[in-house]
Amino acid sequence: MDQDNRILFLFQVLLLLGLAASVLVGIISVLHGIVTFATVHKGFGLITFIGGLILLPIVKNALRTELKLGMTDLYLNLGAILLIIFGLVSSVEEKANQQSKQLENIAAAREL
């Protein structure tokens, strides 16, 4: 019986760590989405913002109960992570394109 309690405790700790990681990634993604929306590109910022919101437990519960999405946590998490990755990669590429255009403009101005 003592072994069962240890295993149960271990899984409870792992569950709490997973929830904490999900909330942390969600908050960071929401903040990054807001910054990206304001500075780099509105579409990519919005995609990252939505992905971060889906990871937050309050929004996840609302999606499951209010909208009656029959998805499990696994599918919601995978969808959110894919949205976040797409938004992050696209915003980094867009920022690099903006910087390269600025460098080209500076080089063209120096040639004149």
Phi and psi restraints in degrees (range 20) as a CNS / XPLOR table:
assign (resid 1 and name C) (resid 2 and name N)
       (resid 2 and name CA) (resid 2 and name C) 1.0 -64.5 20.0 2
assign (resid 2 and name N) (resid 2 and name CA)
       (resid 2 and name C) (resid 3 and name N) 1.0 -37.2 20.0 2
assign (resid 2 and name C) (resid 3 and name N)
       (resid 3 and name CA) (resid 3 and name C) 1.0 -63.9 20.0 2
assign (resid 3 and name N) (resid 3 and name CA)
       (resid 3 and name C) (resid 4 and name N) 1.0 -38.8 20.0 2
assign (resid 3 and name C) (resid 4 and name N)
       (resid 4 and name CA) (resid 4 and name C) 1.0 -64.5 20.0 2
assign (resid 4 and name N) (resid 4 and name CA)
       (resid 4 and name C) (resid 5 and name N) 1.0 -38.9 20.0 2
assign (resid 4 and name C) (resid 5 and name N)
       (resid 5 and name CA) (resid 5 and name C) 1.0 -66.0 20.0 2
assign (resid 5 and name N) (resid 5 and name CA)
       (resid 5 and name C) (resid 6 and name N) 1.0 -37.3 20.0 2
assign (resid 5 and name C) (resid 6 and name N)
       (resid 6 and name CA) (resid 6 and name C) 1.0 -65.5 20.0 2
assign (resid 6 and name N) (resid 6 and name CA)
       (resid 6 and name C) (resid 7 and name N) 1.0 -43.5 20.0 2
assign (resid 6 and name C) (resid 7 and name N)
       (resid 7 and name CA) (resid 7 and name C) 1.0 -65.2 20.0 2
assign (resid 7 and name N) (resid 7 and name CA)
       (resid 7 and name C) (resid 8 and name N) 1.0 -42.1 20.0 2
assign (resid 7 and name C) (resid 8 and name N)
       (resid 8 and name CA) (resid 8 and name C) 1.0 -61.4 20.0 2
assign (resid 8 and name N) (resid 8 and name CA)
       (resid 8 and name C) (resid 9 and name N) 1.0 -43.4 20.0 2
assign (resid 8 and name C) (resid 9 and name N)
       (resid 9 and name CA) (resid 9 and name C) 1.0 -62.7 20.0 2
assign (resid 9 and name N) (resid 9 and name CA)
       (resid 9 and name C) (resid 10 and name N) 1.0 -42.2 20.0 2
assign (resid 9 and name C) (resid 10 and name N)
       (resid 10 and name CA) (resid 10 and name C) 1.0 -61.1 20.0 2
assign (resid 10 and name N) (resid 10 and name CA)
       (resid 10 and name C) (resid 11 and name N) 1.0 -44.7 20.0 2
assign (resid 10 and name C) (resid 11 and name N)
       (resid 11 and name CA) (resid 11 and name C) 1.0 -69.0 20.0 2
assign (resid 11 and name N) (resid 11 and name CA)
       (resid 11 and name C) (resid 12 and name N) 1.0 -32.7 20.0 2
assign (resid 11 and name C) (resid 12 and name N)
       (resid 12 and name CA) (resid 12 and name C) 1.0 -66.0 20.0 2
assign (resid 12 and name N) (resid 12 and name CA)
       (resid 12 and name C) (resid 13 and name N) 1.0 -40.5 20.0 2
assign (resid 12 and name C) (resid 13 and name N)
       (resid 13 and name CA) (resid 13 and name C) 1.0 -64.5 20.0 2
assign (resid 13 and name N) (resid 13 and name CA)
       (resid 13 and name C) (resid 14 and name N) 1.0 -43.4 20.0 2
assign (resid 13 and name C) (resid 14 and name N)
       (resid 14 and name CA) (resid 14 and name C) 1.0 -63.2 20.0 2
assign (resid 14 and name N) (resid 14 and name CA)
       (resid 14 and name C) (resid 15 and name N) 1.0 -38.2 20.0 2
assign (resid 14 and name C) (resid 15 and name N)
       (resid 15 and name CA) (resid 15 and name C) 1.0 -64.3 20.0 2
assign (resid 15 and name N) (resid 15 and name CA)
       (resid 15 and name C) (resid 16 and name N) 1.0 -43.1 20.0 2
assign (resid 15 and name C) (resid 16 and name N)
       (resid 16 and name CA) (resid 16 and name C) 1.0 -66.0 20.0 2
assign (resid 16 and name N) (resid 16 and name CA)
       (resid 16 and name C) (resid 17 and name N) 1.0 -39.1 20.0 2
assign (resid 16 and name C) (resid 17 and name N)
       (resid 17 and name CA) (resid 17 and name C) 1.0 -64.9 20.0 2
assign (resid 17 and name N) (resid 17 and name CA)
       (resid 17 and name C) (resid 18 and name N) 1.0 -39.4 20.0 2
assign (resid 17 and name C) (resid 18 and name N)
       (resid 18 and name CA) (resid 18 and name C) 1.0 -64.6 20.0 2
assign (resid 18 and name N) (resid 18 and name CA)
       (resid 18 and name C) (resid 19 and name N) 1.0 -41.0 20.0 2
assign (resid 18 and name C) (resid 19 and name N)
       (resid 19 and name CA) (resid 19 and name C) 1.0 -65.0 20.0 2
assign (resid 19 and name N) (resid 19 and name CA)
       (resid 19 and name C) (resid 20 and name N) 1.0 -42.5 20.0 2
assign (resid 19 and name C) (resid 20 and name N)
       (resid 20 and name CA) (resid 20 and name C) 1.0 -64.0 20.0 2
assign (resid 20 and name N) (resid 20 and name CA)
       (resid 20 and name C) (resid 21 and name N) 1.0 -41.0 20.0 2
assign (resid 20 and name C) (resid 21 and name N)
       (resid 21 and name CA) (resid 21 and name C) 1.0 -65.0 20.0 2
assign (resid 21 and name N) (resid 21 and name CA)
       (resid 21 and name C) (resid 22 and name N) 1.0 -40.2 20.0 2
assign (resid 21 and name C) (resid 22 and name N)
       (resid 22 and name CA) (resid 22 and name C) 1.0 -63.3 20.0 2
assign (resid 22 and name N) (resid 22 and name CA)
       (resid 22 and name C) (resid 23 and name N) 1.0 -43.7 20.0 2
assign (resid 22 and name C) (resid 23 and name N)
       (resid 23 and name CA) (resid 23 and name C) 1.0 -66.1 20.0 2
assign (resid 23 and name N) (resid 23 and name CA)
       (resid 23 and name C) (resid 24 and name N) 1.0 -42.2 20.0 2
assign (resid 23 and name C) (resid 24 and name N)
       (resid 24 and name CA) (resid 24 and name C) 1.0 -63.2 20.0 2
assign (resid 24 and name N) (resid 24 and name CA)
       (resid 24 and name C) (resid 25 and name N) 1.0 -47.1 20.0 2
assign (resid 24 and name C) (resid 25 and name N)
       (resid 25 and name CA) (resid 25 and name C) 1.0 -64.2 20.0 2
assign (resid 25 and name N) (resid 25 and name CA)
       (resid 25 and name C) (resid 26 and name N) 1.0 -38.5 20.0 2
assign (resid 25 and name C) (resid 26 and name N)
       (resid 26 and name CA) (resid 26 and name C) 1.0 -62.1 20.0 2
assign (resid 26 and name N) (resid 26 and name CA)
       (resid 26 and name C) (resid 27 and name N) 1.0 -45.3 20.0 2
assign (resid 26 and name C) (resid 27 and name N)
       (resid 27 and name CA) (resid 27 and name C) 1.0 -65.8 20.0 2
assign (resid 27 and name N) (resid 27 and name CA)
       (resid 27 and name C) (resid 28 and name N) 1.0 -43.9 20.0 2
assign (resid 27 and name C) (resid 28 and name N)
       (resid 28 and name CA) (resid 28 and name C) 1.0 -63.3 20.0 2
assign (resid 28 and name N) (resid 28 and name CA)
       (resid 28 and name C) (resid 29 and name N) 1.0 -40.1 20.0 2
assign (resid 28 and name C) (resid 29 and name N)
       (resid 29 and name CA) (resid 29 and name C) 1.0 -67.4 20.0 2
assign (resid 29 and name N) (resid 29 and name CA)
       (resid 29 and name C) (resid 30 and name N) 1.0 -38.7 20.0 2
assign (resid 29 and name C) (resid 30 and name N)
       (resid 30 and name CA) (resid 30 and name C) 1.0 -63.1 20.0 2
assign (resid 30 and name N) (resid 30 and name CA)
       (resid 30 and name C) (resid 31 and name N) 1.0 -45.7 20.0 2
assign (resid 30 and name C) (resid 31 and name N)
       (resid 31 and name CA) (resid 31 and name C) 1.0 -64.1 20.0 2
assign (resid 31 and name N) (resid 31 and name CA)
       (resid 31 and name C) (resid 32 and name N) 1.0 -42.0 20.0 2
assign (resid 31 and name C) (resid 32 and name N)
       (resid 32 and name CA) (resid 32 and name C) 1.0 -64.9 20.0 2
assign (resid 32 and name N) (resid 32 and name CA)
       (resid 32 and name C) (resid 33 and name N) 1.0 -37.9 20.0 2
assign (resid 32 and name C) (resid 33 and name N)
       (resid 33 and name CA) (resid 33 and name C) 1.0 -62.8 20.0 2
assign (resid 33 and name N) (resid 33 and name CA)
       (resid 33 and name C) (resid 34 and name N) 1.0 -39.4 20.0 2
assign (resid 33 and name C) (resid 34 and name N)
       (resid 34 and name CA) (resid 34 and name C) 1.0 -65.9 20.0 2
assign (resid 34 and name N) (resid 34 and name CA)
       (resid 34 and name C) (resid 35 and name N) 1.0 -44.7 20.0 2
assign (resid 34 and name C) (resid 35 and name N)
       (resid 35 and name CA) (resid 35 and name C) 1.0 -64.9 20.0 2
assign (resid 35 and name N) (resid 35 and name CA)
       (resid 35 and name C) (resid 36 and name N) 1.0 -43.1 20.0 2
assign (resid 35 and name C) (resid 36 and name N)
       (resid 36 and name CA) (resid 36 and name C) 1.0 -64.0 20.0 2
assign (resid 36 and name N) (resid 36 and name CA)
       (resid 36 and name C) (resid 37 and name N) 1.0 -40.3 20.0 2
assign (resid 36 and name C) (resid 37 and name N)
       (resid 37 and name CA) (resid 37 and name C) 1.0 -60.7 20.0 2
assign (resid 37 and name N) (resid 37 and name CA)
       (resid 37 and name C) (resid 38 and name N) 1.0 -40.1 20.0 2
assign (resid 37 and name C) (resid 38 and name N)
       (resid 38 and name CA) (resid 38 and name C) 1.0 -80.1 20.0 2
assign (resid 38 and name N) (resid 38 and name CA)
       (resid 38 and name C) (resid 39 and name N) 1.0 -29.5 20.0 2
assign (resid 38 and name C) (resid 39 and name N)
       (resid 39 and name CA) (resid 39 and name C) 1.0 -112.7 20.0 2
assign (resid 39 and name N) (resid 39 and name CA)
       (resid 39 and name C) (resid 40 and name N) 1.0 -40.9 20.0 2
assign (resid 39 and name C) (resid 40 and name N)
       (resid 40 and name CA) (resid 40 and name C) 1.0 -101.4 20.0 2
assign (resid 40 and name N) (resid 40 and name CA)
       (resid 40 and name C) (resid 41 and name N) 1.0 -67.5 20.0 2
assign (resid 40 and name C) (resid 41 and name N)
       (resid 41 and name CA) (resid 41 and name C) 1.0 -153.0 20.0 2
assign (resid 41 and name N) (resid 41 and name CA)
       (resid 41 and name C) (resid 42 and name N) 1.0 132.2 20.0 2
assign (resid 41 and name C) (resid 42 and name N)
       (resid 42 and name CA) (resid 42 and name C) 1.0 -68.4 20.0 2
assign (resid 42 and name N) (resid 42 and name CA)
       (resid 42 and name C) (resid 43 and name N) 1.0 -40.2 20.0 2
assign (resid 42 and name C) (resid 43 and name N)
       (resid 43 and name CA) (resid 43 and name C) 1.0 -65.9 20.0 2
assign (resid 43 and name N) (resid 43 and name CA)
       (resid 43 and name C) (resid 44 and name N) 1.0 -46.5 20.0 2
assign (resid 43 and name C) (resid 44 and name N)
       (resid 44 and name CA) (resid 44 and name C) 1.0 -68.9 20.0 2
assign (resid 44 and name N) (resid 44 and name CA)
       (resid 44 and name C) (resid 45 and name N) 1.0 -34.9 20.0 2
assign (resid 44 and name C) (resid 45 and name N)
       (resid 45 and name CA) (resid 45 and name C) 1.0 -64.5 20.0 2
assign (resid 45 and name N) (resid 45 and name CA)
       (resid 45 and name C) (resid 46 and name N) 1.0 -39.9 20.0 2
assign (resid 45 and name C) (resid 46 and name N)
       (resid 46 and name CA) (resid 46 and name C) 1.0 -67.0 20.0 2
assign (resid 46 and name N) (resid 46 and name CA)
       (resid 46 and name C) (resid 47 and name N) 1.0 -39.8 20.0 2
assign (resid 46 and name C) (resid 47 and name N)
       (resid 47 and name CA) (resid 47 and name C) 1.0 -62.9 20.0 2
assign (resid 47 and name N) (resid 47 and name CA)
       (resid 47 and name C) (resid 48 and name N) 1.0 -45.3 20.0 2
assign (resid 47 and name C) (resid 48 and name N)
       (resid 48 and name CA) (resid 48 and name C) 1.0 -64.8 20.0 2
assign (resid 48 and name N) (resid 48 and name CA)
       (resid 48 and name C) (resid 49 and name N) 1.0 -39.8 20.0 2
assign (resid 48 and name C) (resid 49 and name N)
       (resid 49 and name CA) (resid 49 and name C) 1.0 -62.0 20.0 2
assign (resid 49 and name N) (resid 49 and name CA)
       (resid 49 and name C) (resid 50 and name N) 1.0 -45.3 20.0 2
assign (resid 49 and name C) (resid 50 and name N)
       (resid 50 and name CA) (resid 50 and name C) 1.0 -65.1 20.0 2
assign (resid 50 and name N) (resid 50 and name CA)
       (resid 50 and name C) (resid 51 and name N) 1.0 -42.1 20.0 2
assign (resid 50 and name C) (resid 51 and name N)
       (resid 51 and name CA) (resid 51 and name C) 1.0 -60.7 20.0 2
assign (resid 51 and name N) (resid 51 and name CA)
       (resid 51 and name C) (resid 52 and name N) 1.0 -40.5 20.0 2
assign (resid 51 and name C) (resid 52 and name N)
       (resid 52 and name CA) (resid 52 and name C) 1.0 -66.9 20.0 2
assign (resid 52 and name N) (resid 52 and name CA)
       (resid 52 and name C) (resid 53 and name N) 1.0 -37.8 20.0 2
assign (resid 52 and name C) (resid 53 and name N)
       (resid 53 and name CA) (resid 53 and name C) 1.0 -64.3 20.0 2
assign (resid 53 and name N) (resid 53 and name CA)
       (resid 53 and name C) (resid 54 and name N) 1.0 -39.0 20.0 2
assign (resid 53 and name C) (resid 54 and name N)
       (resid 54 and name CA) (resid 54 and name C) 1.0 -62.7 20.0 2
assign (resid 54 and name N) (resid 54 and name CA)
       (resid 54 and name C) (resid 55 and name N) 1.0 -30.8 20.0 2
assign (resid 54 and name C) (resid 55 and name N)
       (resid 55 and name CA) (resid 55 and name C) 1.0 -73.7 20.0 2
assign (resid 55 and name N) (resid 55 and name CA)
       (resid 55 and name C) (resid 56 and name N) 1.0 -19.8 20.0 2
assign (resid 55 and name C) (resid 56 and name N)
       (resid 56 and name CA) (resid 56 and name C) 1.0 -73.2 20.0 2
assign (resid 56 and name N) (resid 56 and name CA)
       (resid 56 and name C) (resid 57 and name N) 1.0 136.0 20.0 2
assign (resid 56 and name C) (resid 57 and name N)
       (resid 57 and name CA) (resid 57 and name C) 1.0 -60.0 20.0 2
assign (resid 57 and name N) (resid 57 and name CA)
       (resid 57 and name C) (resid 58 and name N) 1.0 -36.0 20.0 2
assign (resid 57 and name C) (resid 58 and name N)
       (resid 58 and name CA) (resid 58 and name C) 1.0 -63.7 20.0 2
assign (resid 58 and name N) (resid 58 and name CA)
       (resid 58 and name C) (resid 59 and name N) 1.0 -45.6 20.0 2
assign (resid 58 and name C) (resid 59 and name N)
       (resid 59 and name CA) (resid 59 and name C) 1.0 -69.0 20.0 2
assign (resid 59 and name N) (resid 59 and name CA)
       (resid 59 and name C) (resid 60 and name N) 1.0 -39.0 20.0 2
assign (resid 59 and name C) (resid 60 and name N)
       (resid 60 and name CA) (resid 60 and name C) 1.0 -62.0 20.0 2
assign (resid 60 and name N) (resid 60 and name CA)
       (resid 60 and name C) (resid 61 and name N) 1.0 -43.0 20.0 2
assign (resid 60 and name C) (resid 61 and name N)
       (resid 61 and name CA) (resid 61 and name C) 1.0 -65.7 20.0 2
assign (resid 61 and name N) (resid 61 and name CA)
       (resid 61 and name C) (resid 62 and name N) 1.0 -38.1 20.0 2
assign (resid 61 and name C) (resid 62 and name N)
       (resid 62 and name CA) (resid 62 and name C) 1.0 -65.2 20.0 2
assign (resid 62 and name N) (resid 62 and name CA)
       (resid 62 and name C) (resid 63 and name N) 1.0 -39.6 20.0 2
assign (resid 62 and name C) (resid 63 and name N)
       (resid 63 and name CA) (resid 63 and name C) 1.0 -63.5 20.0 2
assign (resid 63 and name N) (resid 63 and name CA)
       (resid 63 and name C) (resid 64 and name N) 1.0 -38.4 20.0 2
assign (resid 63 and name C) (resid 64 and name N)
       (resid 64 and name CA) (resid 64 and name C) 1.0 -74.8 20.0 2
assign (resid 64 and name N) (resid 64 and name CA)
       (resid 64 and name C) (resid 65 and name N) 1.0 -40.2 20.0 2
assign (resid 64 and name C) (resid 65 and name N)
       (resid 65 and name CA) (resid 65 and name C) 1.0 -92.7 20.0 2
assign (resid 65 and name N) (resid 65 and name CA)
       (resid 65 and name C) (resid 66 and name N) 1.0 -52.3 20.0 2
assign (resid 65 and name C) (resid 66 and name N)
       (resid 66 and name CA) (resid 66 and name C) 1.0 -72.0 20.0 2
assign (resid 66 and name N) (resid 66 and name CA)
       (resid 66 and name C) (resid 67 and name N) 1.0 -46.6 20.0 2
assign (resid 66 and name C) (resid 67 and name N)
       (resid 67 and name CA) (resid 67 and name C) 1.0 -88.3 20.0 2
assign (resid 67 and name N) (resid 67 and name CA)
       (resid 67 and name C) (resid 68 and name N) 1.0 -5.9 20.0 2
assign (resid 67 and name C) (resid 68 and name N)
       (resid 68 and name CA) (resid 68 and name C) 1.0 53.7 20.0 2
assign (resid 68 and name N) (resid 68 and name CA)
       (resid 68 and name C) (resid 69 and name N) 1.0 42.4 20.0 2
assign (resid 68 and name C) (resid 69 and name N)
       (resid 69 and name CA) (resid 69 and name C) 1.0 -75.6 20.0 2
assign (resid 69 and name N) (resid 69 and name CA)
       (resid 69 and name C) (resid 70 and name N) 1.0 121.6 20.0 2
assign (resid 69 and name C) (resid 70 and name N)
       (resid 70 and name CA) (resid 70 and name C) 1.0 -78.7 20.0 2
assign (resid 70 and name N) (resid 70 and name CA)
       (resid 70 and name C) (resid 71 and name N) 1.0 19.3 20.0 2
assign (resid 70 and name C) (resid 71 and name N)
       (resid 71 and name CA) (resid 71 and name C) 1.0 -79.8 20.0 2
assign (resid 71 and name N) (resid 71 and name CA)
       (resid 71 and name C) (resid 72 and name N) 1.0 147.7 20.0 2
assign (resid 71 and name C) (resid 72 and name N)
       (resid 72 and name CA) (resid 72 and name C) 1.0 -85.4 20.0 2
assign (resid 72 and name N) (resid 72 and name CA)
       (resid 72 and name C) (resid 73 and name N) 1.0 173.6 20.0 2
assign (resid 72 and name C) (resid 73 and name N)
       (resid 73 and name CA) (resid 73 and name C) 1.0 -60.4 20.0 2
assign (resid 73 and name N) (resid 73 and name CA)
       (resid 73 and name C) (resid 74 and name N) 1.0 -34.2 20.0 2
assign (resid 73 and name C) (resid 74 and name N)
       (resid 74 and name CA) (resid 74 and name C) 1.0 -61.0 20.0 2
assign (resid 74 and name N) (resid 74 and name CA)
       (resid 74 and name C) (resid 75 and name N) 1.0 -47.8 20.0 2
assign (resid 74 and name C) (resid 75 and name N)
       (resid 75 and name CA) (resid 75 and name C) 1.0 -68.6 20.0 2
assign (resid 75 and name N) (resid 75 and name CA)
       (resid 75 and name C) (resid 76 and name N) 1.0 -37.9 20.0 2
assign (resid 75 and name C) (resid 76 and name N)
       (resid 76 and name CA) (resid 76 and name C) 1.0 -64.9 20.0 2
assign (resid 76 and name N) (resid 76 and name CA)
       (resid 76 and name C) (resid 77 and name N) 1.0 -42.5 20.0 2
assign (resid 76 and name C) (resid 77 and name N)
       (resid 77 and name CA) (resid 77 and name C) 1.0 -65.1 20.0 2
assign (resid 77 and name N) (resid 77 and name CA)
       (resid 77 and name C) (resid 78 and name N) 1.0 -43.3 20.0 2
assign (resid 77 and name C) (resid 78 and name N)
       (resid 78 and name CA) (resid 78 and name C) 1.0 -63.0 20.0 2
assign (resid 78 and name N) (resid 78 and name CA)
       (resid 78 and name C) (resid 79 and name N) 1.0 -43.3 20.0 2
assign (resid 78 and name C) (resid 79 and name N)
       (resid 79 and name CA) (resid 79 and name C) 1.0 -61.9 20.0 2
assign (resid 79 and name N) (resid 79 and name CA)
       (resid 79 and name C) (resid 80 and name N) 1.0 -42.3 20.0 2
assign (resid 79 and name C) (resid 80 and name N)
       (resid 80 and name CA) (resid 80 and name C) 1.0 -65.3 20.0 2
assign (resid 80 and name N) (resid 80 and name CA)
       (resid 80 and name C) (resid 81 and name N) 1.0 -42.5 20.0 2
assign (resid 80 and name C) (resid 81 and name N)
       (resid 81 and name CA) (resid 81 and name C) 1.0 -66.2 20.0 2
assign (resid 81 and name N) (resid 81 and name CA)
       (resid 81 and name C) (resid 82 and name N) 1.0 -39.0 20.0 2
assign (resid 81 and name C) (resid 82 and name N)
       (resid 82 and name CA) (resid 82 and name C) 1.0 -64.1 20.0 2
assign (resid 82 and name N) (resid 82 and name CA)
       (resid 82 and name C) (resid 83 and name N) 1.0 -41.7 20.0 2
assign (resid 82 and name C) (resid 83 and name N)
       (resid 83 and name CA) (resid 83 and name C) 1.0 -61.8 20.0 2
assign (resid 83 and name N) (resid 83 and name CA)
       (resid 83 and name C) (resid 84 and name N) 1.0 -43.3 20.0 2
assign (resid 83 and name C) (resid 84 and name N)
       (resid 84 and name CA) (resid 84 and name C) 1.0 -64.3 20.0 2
assign (resid 84 and name N) (resid 84 and name CA)
       (resid 84 and name C) (resid 85 and name N) 1.0 -46.6 20.0 2
assign (resid 84 and name C) (resid 85 and name N)
       (resid 85 and name CA) (resid 85 and name C) 1.0 -62.3 20.0 2
assign (resid 85 and name N) (resid 85 and name CA)
       (resid 85 and name C) (resid 86 and name N) 1.0 -44.6 20.0 2
assign (resid 85 and name C) (resid 86 and name N)
       (resid 86 and name CA) (resid 86 and name C) 1.0 -61.4 20.0 2
assign (resid 86 and name N) (resid 86 and name CA)
       (resid 86 and name C) (resid 87 and name N) 1.0 -44.9 20.0 2
assign (resid 86 and name C) (resid 87 and name N)
       (resid 87 and name CA) (resid 87 and name C) 1.0 -64.2 20.0 2
assign (resid 87 and name N) (resid 87 and name CA)
       (resid 87 and name C) (resid 88 and name N) 1.0 -41.8 20.0 2
assign (resid 87 and name C) (resid 88 and name N)
       (resid 88 and name CA) (resid 88 and name C) 1.0 -66.6 20.0 2
assign (resid 88 and name N) (resid 88 and name CA)
       (resid 88 and name C) (resid 89 and name N) 1.0 -47.4 20.0 2
assign (resid 88 and name C) (resid 89 and name N)
       (resid 89 and name CA) (resid 89 and name C) 1.0 -63.6 20.0 2
assign (resid 89 and name N) (resid 89 and name CA)
       (resid 89 and name C) (resid 90 and name N) 1.0 -43.5 20.0 2
assign (resid 89 and name C) (resid 90 and name N)
       (resid 90 and name CA) (resid 90 and name C) 1.0 -66.2 20.0 2
assign (resid 90 and name N) (resid 90 and name CA)
       (resid 90 and name C) (resid 91 and name N) 1.0 -38.3 20.0 2
assign (resid 90 and name C) (resid 91 and name N)
       (resid 91 and name CA) (resid 91 and name C) 1.0 -69.6 20.0 2
assign (resid 91 and name N) (resid 91 and name CA)
       (resid 91 and name C) (resid 92 and name N) 1.0 -35.8 20.0 2
assign (resid 91 and name C) (resid 92 and name N)
       (resid 92 and name CA) (resid 92 and name C) 1.0 -66.2 20.0 2
assign (resid 92 and name N) (resid 92 and name CA)
       (resid 92 and name C) (resid 93 and name N) 1.0 -42.3 20.0 2
assign (resid 92 and name C) (resid 93 and name N)
       (resid 93 and name CA) (resid 93 and name C) 1.0 -63.7 20.0 2
assign (resid 93 and name N) (resid 93 and name CA)
       (resid 93 and name C) (resid 94 and name N) 1.0 -41.7 20.0 2
assign (resid 93 and name C) (resid 94 and name N)
       (resid 94 and name CA) (resid 94 and name C) 1.0 -64.7 20.0 2
assign (resid 94 and name N) (resid 94 and name CA)
       (resid 94 and name C) (resid 95 and name N) 1.0 -40.9 20.0 2
assign (resid 94 and name C) (resid 95 and name N)
       (resid 95 and name CA) (resid 95 and name C) 1.0 -64.4 20.0 2
assign (resid 95 and name N) (resid 95 and name CA)
       (resid 95 and name C) (resid 96 and name N) 1.0 -40.7 20.0 2
assign (resid 95 and name C) (resid 96 and name N)
       (resid 96 and name CA) (resid 96 and name C) 1.0 -64.4 20.0 2
assign (resid 96 and name N) (resid 96 and name CA)
       (resid 96 and name C) (resid 97 and name N) 1.0 -39.8 20.0 2
assign (resid 96 and name C) (resid 97 and name N)
       (resid 97 and name CA) (resid 97 and name C) 1.0 -63.6 20.0 2
assign (resid 97 and name N) (resid 97 and name CA)
       (resid 97 and name C) (resid 98 and name N) 1.0 -41.5 20.0 2
assign (resid 97 and name C) (resid 98 and name N)
       (resid 98 and name CA) (resid 98 and name C) 1.0 -63.5 20.0 2
assign (resid 98 and name N) (resid 98 and name CA)
       (resid 98 and name C) (resid 99 and name N) 1.0 -41.4 20.0 2
assign (resid 98 and name C) (resid 99 and name N)
       (resid 99 and name CA) (resid 99 and name C) 1.0 -67.8 20.0 2
assign (resid 99 and name N) (resid 99 and name CA)
       (resid 99 and name C) (resid 100 and name N) 1.0 -38.0 20.0 2
assign (resid 99 and name C) (resid 100 and name N)
       (resid 100 and name CA) (resid 100 and name C) 1.0 -67.3 20.0 2
assign (resid 100 and name N) (resid 100 and name CA)
       (resid 100 and name C) (resid 101 and name N) 1.0 -36.6 20.0 2
assign (resid 100 and name C) (resid 101 and name N)
       (resid 101 and name CA) (resid 101 and name C) 1.0 -65.7 20.0 2
assign (resid 101 and name N) (resid 101 and name CA)
       (resid 101 and name C) (resid 102 and name N) 1.0 -38.3 20.0 2
assign (resid 101 and name C) (resid 102 and name N)
       (resid 102 and name CA) (resid 102 and name C) 1.0 -65.0 20.0 2
assign (resid 102 and name N) (resid 102 and name CA)
       (resid 102 and name C) (resid 103 and name N) 1.0 -40.9 20.0 2
assign (resid 102 and name C) (resid 103 and name N)
       (resid 103 and name CA) (resid 103 and name C) 1.0 -65.3 20.0 2
assign (resid 103 and name N) (resid 103 and name CA)
       (resid 103 and name C) (resid 104 and name N) 1.0 -38.3 20.0 2
assign (resid 103 and name C) (resid 104 and name N)
       (resid 104 and name CA) (resid 104 and name C) 1.0 -64.1 20.0 2
assign (resid 104 and name N) (resid 104 and name CA)
       (resid 104 and name C) (resid 105 and name N) 1.0 -40.3 20.0 2
assign (resid 104 and name C) (resid 105 and name N)
       (resid 105 and name CA) (resid 105 and name C) 1.0 -65.9 20.0 2
assign (resid 105 and name N) (resid 105 and name CA)
       (resid 105 and name C) (resid 106 and name N) 1.0 -38.5 20.0 2
assign (resid 105 and name C) (resid 106 and name N)
       (resid 106 and name CA) (resid 106 and name C) 1.0 -66.5 20.0 2
assign (resid 106 and name N) (resid 106 and name CA)
       (resid 106 and name C) (resid 107 and name N) 1.0 -42.8 20.0 2
assign (resid 106 and name C) (resid 107 and name N)
       (resid 107 and name CA) (resid 107 and name C) 1.0 -64.7 20.0 2
assign (resid 107 and name N) (resid 107 and name CA)
       (resid 107 and name C) (resid 108 and name N) 1.0 -39.6 20.0 2
assign (resid 107 and name C) (resid 108 and name N)
       (resid 108 and name CA) (resid 108 and name C) 1.0 -67.4 20.0 2
assign (resid 108 and name N) (resid 108 and name CA)
       (resid 108 and name C) (resid 109 and name N) 1.0 -36.1 20.0 2
assign (resid 108 and name C) (resid 109 and name N)
       (resid 109 and name CA) (resid 109 and name C) 1.0 -69.3 20.0 2
assign (resid 109 and name N) (resid 109 and name CA)
       (resid 109 and name C) (resid 110 and name N) 1.0 -34.1 20.0 2
assign (resid 109 and name C) (resid 110 and name N)
       (resid 110 and name CA) (resid 110 and name C) 1.0 -71.6 20.0 2
assign (resid 110 and name N) (resid 110 and name CA)
       (resid 110 and name C) (resid 111 and name N) 1.0 -30.2 20.0 2
assign (resid 110 and name C) (resid 111 and name N)
       (resid 111 and name CA) (resid 111 and name C) 1.0 -70.8 20.0 2
assign (resid 111 and name N) (resid 111 and name CA)
       (resid 111 and name C) (resid 112 and name N) 1.0 -29.1 20.0 2
